[in-house]
Amino acid sequence: MTEEAGLLSRLAARLQEMAAQGNTATYGALAADLNIPGPGSIAKLAQALETLMEADAALGRPIRAALCEARLGGGRPAPGFFEKAVALGFDVSDPDRFVKNNRERLFEKS
């Protein structure tokens, strides 16, 4: 298994746990929890999250990356999350509602 595939697998499992517990986490806490080596641990995490966003969108599933919070984002994911969501065709004109809807769907599916 490649390093990237291993990270994706660990990330998917951790996000599933978070959804089951009804939790969110900051990018830094999630990177530390997954033992992503630095420098660039947040960038590596962000790339993996974008890959999962692509998979979720393709399968019509709630976006698991919505469980992440920017350290200074007031509970919202980082701006890159919203940019990727728009690139995937989602309407994020009401970003709080978009995040809330995805989190609710994740919490009820777990």
C-alpha positions as CSV (number, residue, x, y, z in Angstrom):
1,M,0.0,0.0,0.0
2,T,1.4,3.4,-0.9
3,E,1.8,6.1,1.6
4,E,-1.1,8.1,0.1
5,A,-3.4,5.0,0.0
6,G,-2.5,4.3,3.7
7,L,-3.3,7.9,4.6
8,L,-6.6,7.8,2.8
9,S,-7.6,4.6,4.5
10,R,-6.7,5.9,8.0
11,L,-8.4,9.2,7.3
12,A,-11.6,7.5,6.1
13,A,-11.7,5.3,9.2
14,R,-11.1,8.3,11.5
15,L,-13.8,10.4,9.9
16,Q,-16.2,7.5,10.2
17,E,-15.4,7.3,13.9
18,M,-15.9,11.0,14.3
19,A,-19.2,10.8,12.5
20,A,-20.3,8.0,14.8
21,Q,-19.4,10.1,17.8
22,G,-21.0,13.2,16.4
23,N,-17.6,15.0,16.6
24,T,-15.6,17.4,14.5
25,A,-11.9,18.2,14.7
26,T,-9.5,20.9,13.6
27,Y,-7.2,20.1,10.7
28,G,-4.2,20.3,13.1
29,A,-5.7,17.9,15.6
30,L,-6.7,15.5,12.9
31,A,-3.2,15.6,11.3
32,A,-1.7,14.9,14.7
33,D,-4.2,12.1,15.4
34,L,-3.3,10.4,12.1
35,N,0.5,11.0,12.8
36,I,1.0,12.7,9.4
37,P,4.6,13.7,9.4
38,G,5.6,17.4,8.9
39,P,6.5,19.7,7.5
40,G,3.5,20.0,5.4
41,S,1.2,17.8,7.4
42,I,-1.8,20.0,7.0
43,A,-1.2,20.2,3.2
44,K,-1.0,16.4,3.0
45,L,-4.2,16.1,5.0
46,A,-5.9,18.7,2.8
47,Q,-5.0,16.8,-0.3
48,A,-6.3,13.5,1.2
49,L,-9.5,15.3,2.2
50,E,-10.0,16.6,-1.3
51,T,-9.6,13.1,-2.7
52,L,-12.3,11.9,-0.3
53,M,-14.5,14.8,-1.3
54,E,-14.2,13.7,-5.0
55,A,-15.2,10.1,-4.0
56,D,-18.1,11.3,-1.8
57,A,-19.4,13.6,-4.6
58,A,-19.1,10.8,-7.2
59,L,-21.1,8.4,-5.0
60,G,-23.7,11.0,-3.8
61,R,-22.6,10.6,-0.2
62,P,-22.4,13.4,2.4
63,I,-19.0,15.1,2.3
64,R,-16.9,13.7,5.1
65,A,-14.4,16.6,5.0
66,A,-17.3,18.7,6.5
67,L,-16.2,17.3,9.8
68,C,-13.1,19.4,9.8
69,E,-12.8,22.8,11.3
70,A,-10.3,25.6,10.6
71,R,-8.6,26.7,13.7
72,L,-9.9,30.2,13.3
73,G,-12.9,29.3,11.2
74,G,-15.6,29.6,13.8
75,G,-16.5,25.9,13.4
76,R,-16.4,26.0,9.6
77,P,-13.9,24.1,7.4
78,A,-11.1,26.0,5.7
79,P,-11.8,28.1,2.6
80,G,-10.2,25.3,0.4
81,F,-13.1,23.0,1.4
82,F,-15.6,25.4,-0.1
83,E,-13.5,26.0,-3.2
84,K,-13.3,22.2,-3.8
85,A,-17.0,21.9,-3.1
86,V,-17.8,24.5,-5.8
87,A,-15.4,22.8,-8.2
88,L,-17.3,19.6,-7.6
89,G,-20.6,21.4,-8.5
90,F,-22.0,22.0,-5.1
91,D,-23.9,25.2,-4.2
92,V,-22.2,26.7,-1.2
93,S,-23.9,30.1,-1.4
94,D,-24.9,29.5,2.2
95,P,-21.7,28.0,3.6
96,D,-23.1,27.4,7.1
97,R,-26.1,25.5,5.8
98,F,-23.9,23.5,3.4
99,V,-21.7,22.4,6.3
100,K,-24.6,21.8,8.6
101,N,-26.5,19.6,6.1
102,N,-23.4,17.5,5.4
103,R,-22.7,17.1,9.1
104,E,-26.3,16.1,9.9
105,R,-26.3,13.5,7.2
106,L,-22.9,12.1,8.4
107,F,-24.1,11.9,12.0
108,E,-27.3,10.1,11.1
109,K,-25.6,7.6,8.8
110,S,-23.1,6.4,11.4
